[in-house]
Amino acid sequence: MKLKTRRIVAVIAVLVGVGVWLAVNPASYETILTQAGGGENENENAEADYAAEAVTEANENAPLATEILEKLEVKGRAPKTGYSREEFYKNWPTVDGCNLRQKIIKREFGDTAVLDGCTVVAGEFDEPYTGEHRIFTEKSQISKIQIDHVVALSDAWQKGAQYMEKEVRYKIATDPLNLLAVDGPANEQKSDGDAATWLPSNKKFRCQYVARQVSVKYKYGLWVTEAEKTAISNVLTNCPKEPAIGV
């Protein structure tokens, strides 16, 4: 009986000790919960606003893109050695229960988006790279839409990202600021080009396109080449009041 009583007292003492430790170290408790809650692609960029920074939105109070451009470091490309998409992310993450690809498509489709759960099955939008108005009446048509990294991941790798922690590279790859739903062939034509080698054929979108690139590079401390800066400056000459986005 005495032995049983001692065991009960010991268990109570351990539980009290754990409770005191958690009260003193709440951050450690939160870390344990976070690690138990999901894998590498599970909502890691939680602070990002996945409904924000749509193509049609711009903050008039934001700094000008030309001002942000002047703050970027100008350097040559680093070697592409070691680059792979997996150095940034493996798959589109799940955010609030829905795949990030579907969230970006829904953002661009706006009120026209027809959903089946998390999946966009119909809708319409003004495709930014070509300027064409696209109407989708069934899910199979939407599968042809690609999600573009405005600052291509290979470009980011060669302009600073390879020296960053993998957690930062993951944010570059999944930040909605750096993602657009676009025409597949146009995206493939762009490949991993920067503004010096590729610009959208839709000239009306070029100002916002380079403003978004400048904003992403500023946000994550990526640099530009001299040729890239010149190309961006030439575009912004036509729209000197173009605001930066998300900075």
Secondary structure by P-SEA (a helix, b strand, c coil): caaaaaaaaaaaaaaaaaaaaaaacaaaaaaaaaaaccccccccccccccccccccccccccccaaaaaaabbbbccccccccccccccccccccccccaaaaaaaaaacccccccccccccccccccccccccccccccccccbbbbccccaaaaaacccccccaaaaaaaaccccccccccaaaaaaaccccccccccccccaaaaaaaaaaaaaaaccccccaaaaaaaaaaaccccccccccc
